[in-house]
Amino acid sequence: MKLYLILASFFFVQIALAQDTVTTTSAKVWSLEDCIVYALENNITVKEAILSTNNAEIDYSRAKSARLPNLFGSATQSFSNGNSIDPITSSYVTNQINSTNVGINSVVTLSQGNQLNNQIKQNKLRLEQSVFLEEVEKNNIVLTILETYLQTLFSKENIAIAESNLAASEKEVSRAKARLDAGSIALSDYTEAQSQAATNNYNLIAAKNNYQQYIITLKQLLELSPLDDLEIETIDENMDLINLELNKVAVYSKALDYLPEIQVSQLNIAVNEKELEIAKGGFLPTLSLTGSMGSGYTSINDNTFTDQFDVNFNQRLGLTLNIPIFNRNQTKAAVQTATINIEKAELQKQQTEKDIYKKVETAFQNAVSAQEQVIAADASKDAAEQSYKLAQKKYELGDLSTTDLVINQNTFTNAQQNYLQAKYLNILYHQLLQFYQGNTIKL
């Protein structure tokens, strides 16, 4: 009985510890760094990019193996009746023939216009390009996580504003009801206070829904289960203003050195240049070494199966030269296509550089604008807050109508939201500029 109680106690303790662990896990607060690290390990798009790199490695290995000789074995069992040629002796006979042939053969390409070597080099370039494409996808996920994380924080702070407005509106409804009962205001003033409270309640519901939508987006980027809880970490208020002492030309120069899109474009040119060399190799002859061994048995021979296999054993070794004379201009068309693709790859590289400059220029201008907007929005918010507090006091004293109070509240709300938007845009564009320079994104 005592043993049973001890085991039961141990069982319940384990359950409690397990529940404790689940609670601790679900209560984890995710920082931006946590989200980025987790997404890079679990996001489906990143995993697909990694698999593409693995495929490129396989293609590279296969290209190198193309220089090796192949080896095939064969075995044939046949039965013929009537006039035929003995497959072993090559004699013309009219008997029934039961024959067996076995053998192995191999072919190795000695020369093919250097196409094999160029194919190997091209696949190596494609492997390197695939690695950089993997980095591109990772960078895209990082930037998407950053933007979604900041949007989630913005919507979370927006909930606090909506809750504060609703609480203030409910107090104003109570005051308006007391003043209505006292006969100091008209019924329309009271209903307007009720309408504002209902509007603020609607805004709160919308703000909460908006926050949950961003949480869903963030969870999908992290590949979390819909049942998993996700709570994100707030940021330091001291990050509202960020000193911007950068030169956009310097940022662009660093971006060209850092961003993998440039390496992808350069390697794309190199890949197409190798494709041109491969195509030109089609004009040159191909030299192959062939070899085979085999033996066989035929029923019209009186020797035993083993003796015939010993007597009929043969070995062959030969060289095969294939000279391209005319292949309906296929090689010529391949060379022309490869030449055009090189020019297209060079244009794509120029377009990539233009796109990067546009991103840097846009981020730089938006960062400057957002920083100025933060200062202006902060001043506007403080002024609107003071005006709203004064309006509340006047309303309490009966010196202000409900309509004027609602206008002051809405003005304050808009000022708060404008400040939040400017604040997070300032942080976003600052982080983008850090990213383009190869610096770690960190809040």
DRENDO-1510 file (C-alpha; in Angstrom, 1 decimal, always signed):
<recs>
REC; n; res; u; v; w
REC; 1; MET; +0.0; +0.0; +0.0 .
REC; 2; LYS; +2.8; +2.4; +0.9 .
REC; 3; LEU; +4.6; +1.5; -2.4 .
REC; 4; TYR; +1.4; +2.3; -4.3 .
REC; 5; LEU; +1.1; +5.7; -2.6 .
REC; 6; ILE; +4.7; +6.5; -3.4 .
REC; 7; LEU; +4.3; +5.5; -7.0 .
REC; 8; ALA; +1.0; +7.5; -7.3 .
REC; 9; SER; +2.7; +10.6; -5.7 .
REC; 10; PHE; +5.6; +10.3; -8.1 .
REC; 11; PHE; +3.2; +10.0; -11.1 .
REC; 12; PHE; +1.2; +13.1; -10.1 .
REC; 13; VAL; +4.5; +15.1; -9.5 .
REC; 14; GLN; +5.6; +14.2; -13.0 .
REC; 15; ILE; +2.3; +15.4; -14.4 .
REC; 16; ALA; +2.6; +18.6; -12.5 .
REC; 17; LEU; +6.1; +19.2; -13.8 .
REC; 18; ALA; +5.0; +18.4; -17.3 .
REC; 19; GLN; +2.2; +20.9; -17.0 .
REC; 20; ASP; +4.6; +23.4; -15.6 .
REC; 21; THR; +6.9; +22.9; -18.5 .
REC; 22; VAL; +4.0; +23.4; -21.0 .
REC; 23; THR; +2.9; +26.6; -19.2 .
REC; 24; THR; +6.5; +27.9; -19.3 .
REC; 25; THR; +6.8; +27.1; -23.0 .
REC; 26; SER; +3.5; +28.7; -23.9 .
REC; 27; ALA; +4.3; +31.8; -21.8 .
REC; 28; LYS; +7.6; +32.5; -23.7 .
REC; 29; VAL; +7.9; +36.1; -24.9 .
REC; 30; TRP; +9.5; +36.2; -28.3 .
REC; 31; SER; +12.0; +38.9; -29.2 .
REC; 32; LEU; +12.7; +39.9; -32.7 .
REC; 33; GLU; +16.0; +38.0; -32.6 .
REC; 34; ASP; +14.1; +34.9; -31.4 .
REC; 35; CYS; +11.7; +35.2; -34.3 .
REC; 36; ILE; +14.4; +35.6; -36.9 .
REC; 37; VAL; +16.5; +32.7; -35.6 .
REC; 38; TYR; +13.5; +30.4; -35.4 .
REC; 39; ALA; +12.2; +31.3; -38.8 .
REC; 40; LEU; +15.6; +30.7; -40.5 .
REC; 41; GLU; +15.5; +27.2; -39.1 .
REC; 42; ASN; +11.9; +26.4; -39.7 .
REC; 43; ASN; +10.3; +28.5; -42.4 .
REC; 44; ILE; +9.2; +26.5; -45.4 .
REC; 45; THR; +10.5; +28.9; -48.0 .
REC; 46; VAL; +14.0; +28.7; -46.4 .
REC; 47; LYS; +13.8; +24.9; -46.3 .
REC; 48; GLU; +12.9; +24.8; -50.0 .
REC; 49; ALA; +15.9; +27.0; -50.8 .
REC; 50; ILE; +18.1; +24.6; -48.9 .
REC; 51; LEU; +16.7; +21.7; -50.8 .
REC; 52; SER; +17.4; +23.6; -54.1 .
REC; 53; THR; +21.0; +23.9; -52.9 .
REC; 54; ASN; +21.1; +20.2; -52.2 .
REC; 55; ASN; +19.9; +19.5; -55.7 .
REC; 56; ALA; +22.6; +21.7; -57.1 .
REC; 57; GLU; +25.2; +19.7; -55.2 .
REC; 58; ILE; +23.8; +16.5; -56.7 .
REC; 59; ASP; +23.9; +18.0; -60.3 .
REC; 60; TYR; +27.5; +19.0; -59.7 .
REC; 61; SER; +28.4; +15.5; -58.5 .
REC; 62; ARG; +26.6; +14.0; -61.5 .
REC; 63; ALA; +28.5; +16.3; -63.9 .
REC; 64; LYS; +31.9; +15.2; -62.5 .
REC; 65; SER; +30.8; +11.5; -62.7 .
REC; 66; ALA; +30.1; +12.0; -66.5 .
REC; 67; ARG; +33.9; +11.7; -67.1 .
REC; 68; LEU; +34.0; +8.2; -65.7 .
REC; 69; PRO; +33.4; +5.1; -67.8 .
REC; 70; ASN; +30.1; +3.4; -67.7 .
REC; 71; LEU; +29.7; -0.4; -67.3 .
REC; 72; PHE; +26.7; -2.6; -68.3 .
REC; 73; GLY; +26.1; -6.3; -68.1 .
REC; 74; SER; +23.8; -8.2; -70.5 .
REC; 75; ALA; +22.4; -11.7; -70.7 .
REC; 76; THR; +20.3; -13.2; -73.5 .
REC; 77; GLN; +18.6; -16.5; -73.8 .
REC; 78; SER; +17.0; -17.3; -77.2 .
REC; 79; PHE; +15.3; -20.1; -79.1 .
REC; 80; SER; +14.9; -20.2; -82.9 .
REC; 81; ASN; +13.5; -22.7; -85.4 .
REC; 82; GLY; +14.1; -23.0; -89.1 .
REC; 83; ASN; +16.6; -21.1; -91.2 .
REC; 84; SER; +18.6; -18.8; -89.0 .
REC; 85; ILE; +22.1; -17.8; -88.1 .
REC; 86; ASP; +23.7; -19.3; -85.0 .
REC; 87; PRO; +24.4; -16.3; -82.7 .
REC; 88; ILE; +27.6; -17.9; -81.4 .
REC; 89; THR; +29.2; -19.4; -84.5 .
REC; 90; SER; +27.5; -17.1; -87.1 .
REC; 91; SER; +26.9; -20.3; -89.2 .
REC; 92; TYR; +23.7; -20.6; -91.4 .
REC; 93; VAL; +21.7; -23.5; -90.0 .
REC; 94; THR; +18.2; -25.0; -90.3 .
REC; 95; ASN; +18.1; -26.7; -86.9 .
REC; 96; GLN; +16.4; -25.6; -83.8 .
REC; 97; ILE; +18.8; -23.5; -81.8 .
REC; 98; ASN; +18.9; -22.9; -78.1 .
REC; 99; SER; +21.5; -20.2; -77.3 .
REC; 100; THR; +22.8; -18.2; -74.4 .
REC; 101; ASN; +24.9; -15.0; -74.5 .
REC; 102; VAL; +26.4; -13.0; -71.6 .
REC; 103; GLY; +28.7; -10.1; -71.6 .
REC; 104; ILE; +29.8; -6.7; -70.2 .
REC; 105; ASN; +30.6; -3.5; -72.1 .
REC; 106; SER; +31.9; -0.1; -71.2 .
REC; 107; VAL; +32.3; +3.3; -72.9 .
REC; 108; VAL; +34.4; +6.2; -71.7 .
REC; 109; THR; +34.4; +9.6; -73.5 .
REC; 110; LEU; +38.0; +10.7; -74.1 .
REC; 111; SER; +37.2; +14.0; -75.8 .
REC; 112; GLN; +34.0; +15.9; -76.5 .
REC; 113; GLY; +35.0; +19.4; -77.4 .
REC; 114; ASN; +35.8; +20.0; -73.7 .
REC; 115; GLN; +32.1; +20.0; -73.1 .
REC; 116; LEU; +32.3; +17.7; -70.1 .
REC; 117; ASN; +34.8; +19.9; -68.3 .
REC; 118; ASN; +32.8; +23.0; -69.1 .
REC; 119; GLN; +29.6; +21.3; -67.9 .
REC; 120; ILE; +31.4; +20.5; -64.6 .
REC; 121; LYS; +32.5; +24.1; -64.2 .
REC; 122; GLN; +29.0; +25.3; -65.1 .
REC; 123; ASN; +27.4; +23.1; -62.5 .
REC; 124; LYS; +29.9; +24.3; -59.9 .
REC; 125; LEU; +28.9; +27.9; -60.7 .
REC; 126; ARG; +25.2; +26.9; -60.4 .
REC; 127; LEU; +26.0; +25.4; -57.0 .
REC; 128; GLU; +27.6; +28.6; -55.8 .
REC; 129; GLN; +24.7; +30.6; -57.3 .
REC; 130; SER; +22.2; +28.3; -55.4 .
REC; 131; VAL; +24.0; +29.1; -52.1 .
REC; 132; PHE; +23.6; +32.8; -52.7 .
REC; 133; LEU; +19.9; +32.3; -53.7 .
REC; 134; GLU; +19.5; +30.5; -50.4 .
REC; 135; GLU; +20.9; +33.6; -48.7 .
REC; 136; VAL; +18.5; +35.8; -50.7 .
REC; 137; GLU; +15.5; +33.8; -49.4 .
REC; 138; LYS; +16.8; +34.0; -45.8 .
REC; 139; ASN; +17.2; +37.8; -46.1 .
REC; 140; ASN; +13.7; +38.0; -47.5 .
REC; 141; ILE; +12.4; +36.1; -44.5 .
REC; 142; VAL; +14.4; +38.3; -42.1 .
REC; 143; LEU; +13.0; +41.5; -43.6 .
REC; 144; THR; +9.4; +40.1; -43.6 .
REC; 145; ILE; +9.8; +39.1; -40.0 .
REC; 146; LEU; +11.1; +42.6; -39.1 .
REC; 147; GLU; +8.2; +44.3; -40.9 .
REC; 148; THR; +5.6; +42.0; -39.4 .
REC; 149; TYR; +7.0; +42.2; -35.9 .
REC; 150; LEU; +6.9; +46.0; -36.0 .
REC; 151; GLN; +3.4; +46.0; -37.4 .
REC; 152; THR; +2.4; +43.7; -34.6 .
REC; 153; LEU; +3.9; +46.0; -32.0 .
REC; 154; PHE; +2.2; +49.0; -33.6 .
REC; 155; SER; -1.2; +47.2; -33.5 .
REC; 156; LYS; -0.5; +46.1; -29.9 .
REC; 157; GLU; +0.1; +49.7; -28.8 .
REC; 158; ASN; -3.0; +50.8; -30.8 .
REC; 159; ILE; -5.0; +48.5; -28.5 .
REC; 160; ALA; -3.8; +50.4; -25.5 .
REC; 161; ILE; -4.9; +53.7; -27.1 .
REC; 162; ALA; -8.3; +52.2; -27.9 .
REC; 163; GLU; -8.7; +50.9; -24.4 .
REC; 164; SER; -7.9; +54.2; -22.9 .
REC; 165; ASN; -10.3; +56.0; -25.2 .
REC; 166; LEU; -13.1; +53.5; -24.3 .
REC; 167; ALA; -12.5; +54.0; -20.6 .
REC; 168; ALA; -12.6; +57.7; -21.0 .
REC; 169; SER; -15.8; +57.5; -23.0 .
REC; 170; GLU; -17.5; +55.3; -20.5 .
REC; 171; LYS; -16.7; +57.9; -17.8 .
REC; 172; GLU; -18.1; +60.6; -20.0 .
REC; 173; VAL; -21.3; +58.6; -20.5 .
REC; 174; SER; -21.7; +58.4; -16.7 .
REC; 175; ARG; -21.1; +62.1; -16.3 .
REC; 176; ALA; -23.5; +62.9; -19.2 .
REC; 177; LYS; -26.2; +60.6; -17.6 .
REC; 178; ALA; -25.8; +62.5; -14.3 .
REC; 179; ARG; -26.1; +65.8; -16.0 .
REC; 180; LEU; -29.1; +64.7; -18.1 .
REC; 181; ASP; -30.8; +63.6; -14.9 .
REC; 182; ALA; -30.0; +67.0; -13.4 .
REC; 183; GLY; -31.5; +68.7; -16.5 .
REC; 184; SER; -28.3; +70.5; -17.3 .
REC; 185; ILE; -27.8; +69.0; -20.8 .
REC; 186; ALA; -30.1; +67.9; -23.6 .
REC; 187; LEU; -30.8; +64.3; -24.5 .
REC; 188; SER; -28.9; +64.7; -27.7 .
REC; 189; ASP; -25.7; +65.4; -25.7 .
REC; 190; TYR; -26.2; +62.3; -23.8 .
REC; 191; THR; -26.8; +60.1; -26.8 .
REC; 192; GLU; -23.8; +61.6; -28.5 .
REC; 193; ALA; -21.7; +60.5; -25.5 .
REC; 194; GLN; -23.2; +57.1; -25.9 .
REC; 195; SER; -22.4; +57.0; -29.6 .
REC; 196; GLN; -18.8; +58.0; -29.0 .
REC; 197; ALA; -18.5; +55.2; -26.4 .
REC; 198; ALA; -19.9; +52.7; -28.9 .
REC; 199; THR; -17.6; +54.0; -31.6 .
REC; 200; ASN; -14.6; +53.6; -29.2 .
REC; 201; ASN; -15.7; +50.1; -28.3 .
REC; 202; TYR; -15.9; +49.2; -32.0 .
REC; 203; ASN; -12.4; +50.7; -32.5 .
REC; 204; LEU; -11.1; +48.5; -29.7 .
REC; 205; ILE; -12.6; +45.4; -31.2 .
REC; 206; ALA; -11.1; +46.3; -34.5 .
REC; 207; ALA; -7.7; +47.0; -33.0 .
REC; 208; LYS; -7.7; +43.6; -31.2 .
REC; 209; ASN; -8.7; +41.9; -34.4 .
REC; 210; ASN; -5.9; +43.7; -36.3 .
REC; 211; TYR; -3.4; +42.6; -33.7 .
REC; 212; GLN; -4.5; +39.0; -34.0 .
REC; 213; GLN; -4.2; +39.1; -37.7 .
REC; 214; TYR; -0.6; +40.1; -37.4 .
REC; 215; ILE; +0.0; +37.4; -34.8 .
REC; 216; ILE; -1.4; +34.9; -37.3 .
REC; 217; THR; +0.9; +36.2; -40.0 .
REC; 218; LEU; +3.9; +36.0; -37.7 .
REC; 219; LYS; +3.1; +32.5; -36.5 .
REC; 220; GLN; +2.8; +31.4; -40.1 .
REC; 221; LEU; +6.2; +32.9; -40.9 .
REC; 222; LEU; +7.6; +31.0; -37.9 .
REC; 223; GLU; +5.7; +27.8; -39.0 .
REC; 224; LEU; +4.1; +27.6; -35.5 .
REC; 225; SER; +1.0; +25.6; -34.9 .
REC; 226; PRO; -2.3; +27.5; -34.7 .
REC; 227; LEU; -2.6; +26.2; -31.1 .
REC; 228; ASP; +0.7; +27.7; -30.1 .
REC; 229; ASP; +0.6; +31.0; -28.1 .
REC; 230; LEU; +2.7; +33.8; -29.3 .
REC; 231; GLU; +3.6; +36.9; -27.2 .
REC; 232; ILE; +6.1; +39.3; -28.6 .
REC; 233; GLU; +8.5; +41.5; -26.7 .
REC; 234; THR; +8.0; +45.3; -26.5 .
REC; 235; ILE; +10.9; +47.6; -27.4 .
REC; 236; ASP; +12.8; +50.2; -25.5 .
REC; 237; GLU; +11.0; +53.6; -25.6 .
REC; 238; ASN; +14.5; +55.2; -26.0 .
REC; 239; MET; +14.5; +54.0; -29.6 .
REC; 240; ASP; +11.9; +56.5; -30.6 .
REC; 241; LEU; +14.5; +58.8; -32.0 .
REC; 242; ILE; +17.5; +57.5; -33.9 .
REC; 243; ASN; +20.4; +59.6; -35.0 .
REC; 244; LEU; +20.8; +59.3; -38.8 .
REC; 245; GLU; +24.3; +60.1; -39.7 .
REC; 246; LEU; +24.7; +58.0; -42.9 .
REC; 247; ASN; +25.7; +58.7; -46.5 .
REC; 248; LYS; +23.3; +57.0; -48.9 .
REC; 249; VAL; +26.1; +56.5; -51.5 .
REC; 250; ALA; +28.2; +54.7; -48.8 .
REC; 251; VAL; +25.2; +52.6; -47.9 .
REC; 252; TYR; +24.7; +51.7; -51.5 .
REC; 253; SER; +28.3; +50.8; -51.9 .
REC; 254; LYS; +28.2; +48.5; -48.9 .
REC; 255; ALA; +24.9; +47.0; -50.2 .
REC; 256; LEU; +26.6; +46.0; -53.5 .
REC; 257; ASP; +29.3; +44.2; -51.5 .
REC; 258; TYR; +26.9; +42.6; -49.0 .
REC; 259; LEU; +23.7; +41.7; -50.7 .
REC; 260; PRO; +23.7; +38.2; -52.3 .
REC; 261; GLU; +21.6; +39.4; -55.2 .
REC; 262; ILE; +24.7; +40.9; -56.8 .
REC; 263; GLN; +26.6; +37.6; -56.5 .
REC; 264; VAL; +23.7; +35.8; -58.0 .
REC; 265; SER; +23.7; +38.2; -61.0 .
REC; 266; GLN; +27.4; +37.9; -61.5 .
REC; 267; LEU; +27.3; +34.1; -61.3 .
REC; 268; ASN; +24.4; +34.1; -63.8 .
REC; 269; ILE; +26.6; +35.8; -66.3 .
REC; 270; ALA; +29.4; +33.2; -65.7 .
REC; 271; VAL; +26.9; +30.3; -66.0 .
REC; 272; ASN; +25.7; +31.6; -69.4 .
REC; 273; GLU; +29.3; +32.1; -70.6 .
REC; 274; LYS; +30.0; +28.4; -69.8 .
REC; 275; GLU; +26.8; +27.6; -71.7 .
REC; 276; LEU; +28.3; +29.3; -74.7 .
REC; 277; GLU; +31.6; +27.3; -74.4 .
REC; 278; ILE; +29.5; +24.1; -74.1 .
REC; 279; ALA; +27.5; +25.0; -77.2 .
REC; 280; LYS; +30.7; +25.7; -79.2 .
REC; 281; GLY; +32.0; +22.3; -78.2 .
REC; 282; GLY; +29.3; +20.8; -80.4 .
REC; 283; PHE; +31.3; +21.8; -83.5 .
REC; 284; LEU; +34.2; +19.5; -82.4 .
REC; 285; PRO; +34.4; +15.7; -82.8 .
REC; 286; THR; +33.9; +13.3; -80.0 .
REC; 287; LEU; +36.3; +10.5; -79.3 .
REC; 288; SER; +35.2; +7.5; -77.2 .
REC; 289; LEU; +36.9; +4.3; -76.0 .
REC; 290; THR; +34.8; +1.2; -76.0 .
REC; 291; GLY; +35.4; -2.2; -74.5 .
REC; 292; SER; +33.5; -5.4; -74.0 .
REC; 293; MET; +33.9; -9.0; -72.8 .
REC; 294; GLY; +31.5; -11.9; -73.4 .
REC; 295; SER; +30.8; -15.6; -74.1 .
REC; 296; GLY; +28.0; -17.8; -75.0 .
REC; 297; TYR; +26.6; -21.3; -75.6 .
REC; 298; THR; +24.7; -22.8; -78.6 .
REC; 299; SER; +22.8; -26.1; -78.7 .
REC; 300; ILE; +24.1; -27.2; -82.1 .
REC; 301; ASN; +27.6; -27.5; -80.7 .
REC; 302; ASP; +28.4; -30.8; -79.2 .
REC; 303; ASN; +30.6; -29.4; -76.5 .
REC; 304; THR; +29.3; -28.9; -73.0 .
REC; 305; PHE; +27.9; -25.6; -71.7 .
REC; 306; THR; +31.1; -25.0; -69.6 .
REC; 307; ASP; +33.5; -25.9; -72.4 .
REC; 308; GLN; +31.7; -23.6; -74.8 .
REC; 309; PHE; +31.8; -20.7; -72.4 .
REC; 310; ASP; +35.5; -21.2; -72.1 .
REC; 311; VAL; +36.1; -21.5; -75.9 .
REC; 312; ASN; +33.7; -18.7; -76.9 .
REC; 313; PHE; +35.1; -16.1; -74.4 .
REC; 314; ASN; +36.0; -12.9; -76.3 .
REC; 315; GLN; +37.3; -9.4; -75.5 .
REC; 316; ARG; +37.0; -6.3; -77.7 .
REC; 317; LEU; +38.6; -2.9; -77.4 .
REC; 318; GLY; +38.0; +0.0; -79.8 .
REC; 319; LEU; +38.0; +3.7; -80.5 .
REC; 320; THR; +35.0; +5.6; -81.9 .
REC; 321; LEU; +35.3; +9.0; -83.5 .
REC; 322; ASN; +32.1; +11.0; -84.2 .
REC; 323; ILE; +32.6; +14.0; -86.4 .
REC; 324; PRO; +29.8; +16.5; -86.6 .
REC; 325; ILE; +29.2; +17.4; -90.2 .
REC; 326; PHE; +25.7; +18.8; -90.3 .
REC; 327; ASN; +23.1; +18.6; -87.5 .
REC; 328; ARG; +20.5; +20.9; -89.1 .
REC; 329; ASN; +22.1; +24.0; -87.5 .
REC; 330; GLN; +21.3; +22.8; -84.0 .
REC; 331; THR; +24.8; +23.7; -82.7 .
REC; 332; LYS; +24.8; +27.0; -84.4 .
REC; 333; ALA; +21.4; +27.9; -82.9 .
REC; 334; ALA; +22.7; +26.8; -79.4 .
REC; 335; VAL; +25.7; +29.2; -79.8 .
REC; 336; GLN; +23.4; +32.1; -80.8 .
REC; 337; THR; +21.0; +31.4; -77.9 .
REC; 338; ALA; +23.9; +31.2; -75.4 .
REC; 339; THR; +25.3; +34.5; -76.7 .
REC; 340; ILE; +21.9; +36.2; -76.3 .
REC; 341; ASN; +21.5; +34.8; -72.8 .
REC; 342; ILE; +24.9; +36.3; -71.8 .
REC; 343; GLU; +23.6; +39.7; -72.9 .
REC; 344; LYS; +20.4; +39.2; -71.0 .
REC; 345; ALA; +22.3; +38.2; -67.9 .
REC; 346; GLU; +24.4; +41.3; -68.1 .
REC; 347; LEU; +21.2; +43.4; -68.4 .
REC; 348; GLN; +19.7; +41.6; -65.4 .
REC; 349; LYS; +22.8; +42.4; -63.3 .
REC; 350; GLN; +22.4; +46.1; -64.2 .
REC; 351; GLN; +18.7; +45.9; -63.3 .
REC; 352; THR; +19.6; +44.3; -60.0 .
REC; 353; GLU; +22.0; +47.1; -59.2 .
REC; 354; LYS; +19.3; +49.6; -60.1 .
REC; 355; ASP; +16.8; +47.9; -57.8 .
REC; 356; ILE; +19.2; +47.8; -54.9 .
REC; 357; TYR; +19.9; +51.5; -55.4 .
REC; 358; LYS; +16.2; +52.3; -55.4 .
REC; 359; LYS; +15.7; +50.3; -52.2 .
REC; 360; VAL; +18.6; +52.1; -50.5 .
REC; 361; GLU; +17.5; +55.5; -51.8 .
REC; 362; THR; +13.9; +54.8; -50.7 .
REC; 363; ALA; +14.9; +53.6; -47.3 .
REC; 364; PHE; +17.2; +56.5; -46.8 .
REC; 365; GLN; +14.7; +59.1; -47.7 .
REC; 366; ASN; +12.0; +57.4; -45.7 .
REC; 367; ALA; +14.3; +57.2; -42.7 .
REC; 368; VAL; +15.0; +61.0; -42.9 .
REC; 369; SER; +11.3; +61.7; -43.3 .
REC; 370; ALA; +10.2; +59.3; -40.6 .
REC; 371; GLN; +12.7; +60.9; -38.1 .
REC; 372; GLU; +11.3; +64.3; -38.8 .
REC; 373; GLN; +7.8; +63.0; -38.5 .
REC; 374; VAL; +8.5; +61.5; -35.1 .
REC; 375; ILE; +9.6; +64.9; -33.8 .
REC; 376; ALA; +6.5; +66.6; -35.3 .
REC; 377; ALA; +4.1; +63.8; -34.3 .
REC; 378; ASP; +5.5; +63.8; -30.7 .
REC; 379; ALA; +4.9; +67.6; -30.4 .
REC; 380; SER; +1.4; +67.2; -31.9 .
REC; 381; LYS; +0.6; +64.4; -29.5 .
REC; 382; ASP; +1.6; +66.4; -26.5 .
REC; 383; ALA; -0.4; +69.4; -27.6 .
REC; 384; ALA; -3.4; +67.3; -28.4 .
REC; 385; GLU; -3.2; +65.6; -25.0 .
REC; 386; GLN; -3.1; +68.9; -23.1 .
REC; 387; SER; -6.0; +70.2; -25.2 .
REC; 388; TYR; -8.0; +67.0; -24.4 .
REC; 389; LYS; -7.3; +67.2; -20.7 .
REC; 390; LEU; -8.4; +70.8; -20.7 .
REC; 391; ALA; -11.5; +69.9; -22.6 .
REC; 392; GLN; -12.3; +67.1; -20.1 .
REC; 393; LYS; -12.1; +69.6; -17.2 .
REC; 394; LYS; -14.3; +72.1; -19.0 .
REC; 395; TYR; -16.8; +69.3; -19.7 .
REC; 396; GLU; -16.9; +68.3; -16.1 .
REC; 397; LEU; -17.7; +72.0; -15.2 .
REC; 398; GLY; -20.4; +72.1; -17.9 .
REC; 399; ASP; -18.5; +74.7; -20.0 .
REC; 400; LEU; -18.0; +72.4; -23.0 .
REC; 401; SER; -20.5; +70.5; -25.1 .
REC; 402; THR; -20.3; +66.8; -25.7 .
REC; 403; THR; -19.6; +67.4; -29.4 .
REC; 404; ASP; -16.6; +69.5; -28.6 .
REC; 405; LEU; -15.3; +67.0; -26.2 .
REC; 406; VAL; -15.7; +64.2; -28.8 .
REC; 407; ILE; -13.8; +66.3; -31.3 .
REC; 408; ASN; -10.9; +66.9; -28.8 .
REC; 409; GLN; -10.8; +63.2; -28.0 .
REC; 410; ASN; -10.7; +62.2; -31.7 .
REC; 411; THR; -8.0; +64.7; -32.3 .
REC; 412; PHE; -5.9; +63.3; -29.5 .
REC; 413; THR; -6.5; +59.8; -30.7 .
REC; 414; ASN; -5.3; +60.7; -34.3 .
REC; 415; ALA; -2.3; +62.4; -32.8 .
REC; 416; GLN; -1.4; +59.3; -30.8 .
REC; 417; GLN; -1.8; +57.0; -33.8 .
REC; 418; ASN; +0.3; +59.3; -36.0 .
REC; 419; TYR; +3.0; +59.3; -33.5 .
REC; 420; LEU; +3.0; +55.5; -33.3 .
REC; 421; GLN; +3.1; +55.2; -37.0 .
REC; 422; ALA; +6.0; +57.6; -37.3 .
REC; 423; LYS; +7.8; +55.9; -34.4 .
REC; 424; TYR; +7.7; +52.4; -36.0 .
REC; 425; LEU; +8.4; +53.7; -39.5 .
REC; 426; ASN; +11.5; +55.4; -38.1 .
REC; 427; ILE; +12.6; +52.1; -36.5 .
REC; 428; LEU; +11.8; +50.1; -39.7 .
REC; 429; TYR; +13.8; +52.3; -42.1 .
REC; 430; HIS; +16.7; +52.6; -39.7 .
REC; 431; GLN; +16.9; +48.8; -39.5 .
REC; 432; LEU; +16.7; +48.5; -43.2 .
REC; 433; LEU; +19.6; +50.8; -43.6 .
REC; 434; GLN; +21.5; +48.7; -41.1 .
REC; 435; PHE; +20.6; +45.6; -43.0 .
REC; 436; TYR; +21.8; +47.0; -46.4 .
REC; 437; GLN; +25.2; +47.6; -44.8 .
REC; 438; GLY; +25.5; +44.0; -43.6 .
REC; 439; ASN; +24.8; +44.9; -39.9 .
REC; 440; THR; +22.7; +42.7; -37.7 .
REC; 441; ILE; +19.1; +43.6; -37.2 .
REC; 442; LYS; +18.5; +44.1; -33.5 .
REC; 443; LEU; +15.9; +46.0; -31.5 .
</recs>
